[in-house]
Every structure is written in structure tokens, then in C-alpha cells.
Amino acid sequence: MRVSRQSCSIRLKLSRSVFWIVLAWLLLYLVAFGQSKPLGRFDRDLSKRDEKWVRQTIQSLTLDEKIAQLIVLSTNAVFMNRESEEFRRLRHQIVENRIGGLILSRSQVWATSMLTNRLQQMAKVPLFFAADLEMGPGMRLDHTLWWAPNMAVGATGDVRYARLQGSHTAREARAAGINWLYAPVADVNNNPANPVINVRSYGEDPQMVAAFASAFIEGAQAAGALATAKHFPGHGDTATDSHIGLPVVDVSRKRLEALELVPFRAAIASRVGA
């Protein structure tokens, strides 16, 4: 079989691209799951030994395995017999396909803890376990607490509560094996007709939202979980639920810079993990 120079070049470029993406992915994992230090300055806190482990791990993976590391599947952590079809499916994805992680939907606390530990033991590369915990563990884990929505936290006017919100959410998530929070919401609530953000936002002032989102990030990452600033580039001024349609923010770049992007720039300055 003859392979063209162009196809070889494309494959080489793909391999290099995947290498750097997976390198970043594993560095994030190491920070979230393998470090006891605060994550705010993780790029300076990683030791040479840690980075050596990441690079050696990547070099040991095939191209297919590197691509698989970029894939996260959705599941519900409920009681599963080890011979059940669902558990076999998860084991296949992790042992054979070597995916990068799972995002948990409605789940049971005990089952989440058991499942995350069991699947981590099977994985060649440590797994990410993510969940939407923007209002605390109760959003996804049965019989756990829901925090007040972000708008209530923002109404206090005190960013210390957002920092506590982040740290307690992260600690309870980590106790169940979840190491990646799809939180905080960094959207500015500037459209009263918005059907999907509203009380999930810290408020209508971009500077205030930036301060509270950054405090959540600092609290969560200091407690050992990755935080995610969402929904970039800003979902506040929309009138469509993005779960069922495609919202459009039809504004100028100048308006984006002055409003929607303000909290995301602050999150990046706070070294948000994702």
C-alpha cells in the first residue's frame, strides 16, 4: 500500500496537536487530583518530577489512546452489578478504549464513591470525573445539600461566601471521587427574558460577577478540584434555552469586551482550570 507524503504530513500534524492537548489535559489532572497545594498558581507549583510523569505518560500512549483521552462520556452513578450491561460498557470504554473520563448526571452518593474508585483502579491513565455542581452537590448527588443559587450568593455583596461556596462544593465532590466541577456560572444576567441563566448568575453587573466567579474558582481549586468558567463567551443576554436551541448574542465586539467577557477575563486571571 502506498501512502502519500501529504497524508503522512497530516498524520504527523495530528499527532503533534493531540500530544499538546493531552499534555495540557494530564497537567490539569495532576493539579486537580495529585496535588495538595492551592491551584491558583498551578503552572508554577508543578514540580519537575510531576512534569516528567506527565511527559512519560503521554509518550507511552499511542495516537489512538491520546485521542481517546480527549473523550468524556456521560453516565449515572447508581448501583451496578459488576456483570451488568452498564458496568461492562463503562469497563470497556476505560480498559479497552481508554477514554479520559466521565461526566456524572443524577447519581447516588455511595454508588458514585464506589464507582469512581473502582474505575480509577482500572484506568491506565487517571480519570477525570466531572459534574455540574454550580449549586452544590445536591445538583447531581441524591440526598446531599443544594446551595442557594448564585444570585442569592451575589446578593450578599460579600465574595467570601462565593469562596466558601467553591471550597465546600469541591471538598464534598472530592469525597465522592469527583475532581472536575462544571462551575461557576460566569454569565452576566442582563436579559430578563433569559429562560436558562437568570438565578444561576451572580448578578447583572459584570465587575461583580467577575469578583464572585473568581472567588468561587479560588475556593474550589484550593480545595483540590478543577473549576470551569461557563458559558463562554457569555450566555446572559440570550432568550433561547441552549439545551433545546441555538442562542445567538448579536452584539458588537465593543459590547462583548465591556460586558460578557469581563468575568471570563477575571477567571483566566485567577488561573481557572477550564
N, C-alpha and C positions, 0 to 999 in steps of 0.2 A: 504494500500500500504506500502510495506517495503522499506526503504531507507538504503543503505549500509553505514557503517562507512566511507568508502573511499569517497563516493560521498559527504557526509556531510563535510569531510575534504577539498575536492576540492572546494566546495562552500564557505567554510569559508575563504580559502586562496584567492579566487577570490574576496570576499567581502572586505578583508583587502587591497588587491592590489588596487582595484578600489577606496577605501577610500583615500589612499595616493595620487593616481593620481588626483582625483577630488580636494583634499585639495590643491595640487600644482596649479591646474587649477584655482580655485577660488581665491587663493592668487594672481596669475598673474592678474586676472580680477580686483581685488581690487586695485592693484597697477596701472593698466592702466586706470581705469575708476573712481576710487573713491578717488584718492589721488592728491593733488596739489603739492606735493614735487617732486623733481627730482627722477627718478627711478634708478639711478646708484647704490644706496645702499639700495634697497627696503627691503632687508631682515632685515636691522636694523631699517628702518623707520616705519614699520608696528607697530601700537600701539596694546596694549593688547585688547582694545575694538574691533579693526579690526579683530584680530585673533579669538576672541570669536565669532564674527559674522560668520566667515568662518566655524568654527567648528560646531556651532549650525546649520548652513545651511546644512552642509553635513550630520549631524546626523538626520536631518528631512527628508532626501531623502531615498527612497527605493533603493535596489540594482539595479533594472532596471533603475531608474532615474539617479543613479550615472553613469551607463554605457552610458545612453543617453547623459549625459553631455560631454562625450568624442567625440561626433559626431558633425561634422560641414558639412553643406550642401551648395551646390553651387546654386546661383541664380543671375538673372539680376534685378537690382532695376530700374524698369520702371513703368510708371503709371499703377496701378492695381485698378480696381473697387473692393470694399470690397466683392462683391458677385462673383468675377471672380474665375475660377478654380485654377489659380496660387496662388491667395491670400488665398483661402481656404486651399490649400495644405500647405502653409507656416504656417498658423494659426494652422492647425492640428499638424504639426511637433513640434511647440513650446508649444502649450497649452496641447495637449494630450501626445505627445511623449517626450516633454521637452528636446529637443536637446540643445547642448551647444552654438551653434552659426551658422553663415552663412559666406561664402566667396563670395564676390561680383565680378562678371565678368563685362562686359561692361554695364554701368549704367548711369542714368541721375542724375544730382546733386540734383535737387529738389525732385525727387522721392526717392533718397537714403536717404535724410534727413527725409522725411515723413515716409518712410518705417521703418527705423531704430528706430525712436521714437515710432511708433505705435507698432512694435513688442516688443520693450523693455517693454512697458506697459503691454503686455500680459504675459510676461515671469515670472515664479515663481522664477527663478534664473537669474540674469542679464546676458545678452547675449554678446558673442564676435562677432564683425563684422570685418572681415578681408578682405584685398585686396592686390594684387601685385602692390605696388606703388613705385617700385625701381627707376623709372624716374619721380616721382612726380604724382600728382593726375590725370594728363591727361592720364595716362596709363589705367585707368578704368572709369573715370568720364568724360562724354561728356562736351565740352565747358569749360574745365579747362586747366591749363598750363602743358605742358610737360617740365621737366627739361632737361638739357643736360645729355647725358648718363654718367655713372660713369667714363669711360675712359677720357672724357673731364674734369671732375672734378679732376681726378687724375693728369692730365697733368698740372694743375695749380701749383702743388707742395705745395699747402697750405691746410692743413687739416681743416682750419676754414671754407672753402667752403663746405666740407663734413658735418661739424657740422650744418651749416645753411641749407644745403640740408635736413638733418634729421629733424631739428626743424620745418621748414616751411612745409614739407610734413606732419608731424604729426599734426600740427595745422590745416591745411586745411582738413585733413582726419577727425579729431575730430569734426570739424564744420559740417561735413556731417553725423556724427554718427559712423564713422569707428574708432575702437580703437586698431586694431592689424595690423601692417604693415608687409607684407611678403617681407621685405627688411632690411638690404642691401645685395647685392650680395658680398660674401666674397671669391669668387673664384679667383685664380691667372691665368691670361691669358697667359699661357706658351705653347700653341699649336696653331699655325697659321691656322691649318686646322679645328679648332673648329667651328661647324656651329651654335652654340646656345648661347655661352657665349660672346666671343670677346668684343665688346664695352660695354657690361654690367659689365665688370670687371674694377676695378680701375687701373689695370696695370699688369705688368709681374714680378714685384719684390715683394716677399711675405711680407717683412717688411713694404713696402709702402702700400700694400693692407691692411695689418693689422691695420696700423695707420689710414687710411681713413675710413675703415669699423667701427672701434671703435669710431671715431669722429661722424659718422652718428648715431650710436647707442646712444651715449651720448646725441646728439641733439634731437633725436626723443623721447627718454624716458624722458628727462627733460621736453618735451612739452606734455607728458601725454599719449603716445601711446606705445604699446609693439613693439619692433623691433625683427626681425628674421634674424639670420646669415645663409645664404644659399649659396651653396647647399652642405651641409656636406656629405661626408668628402672632397669634392673638385671636381668641375666639369670643371676645366680649361683645363686639359690635356686629352680631350676626342675628338673623331671625329664622334660621333653619337649624334643626337638630342634626348634627353631623353623624349621628348613628343611623339616620334614615335618609339623608340627603347630602348634597354638597354645598356648604355655605360659602359665600364669597364676601370678602371685605374689599369693597370697591372704593378705596381712598388713595390719596397721594402718598408718595414716599415721605414727604414732609410731615404729614399727619401720623404715619406709622412711627417715624422717629420720635415724635413728640408724645405719643400715647401708647400704642400697642407694644412697641419694642422696649420701652423703658424697663419693665420688670424683668425681661429676658436678659437685657444687658447687665442688670444688677445680679441676676442669678449666675451668669457667667463669671462676673467679678468675684462672686462667692464660691467659685470653683464647683458649681453644681456637677454632679456625676453624669447626668444625661439631659 
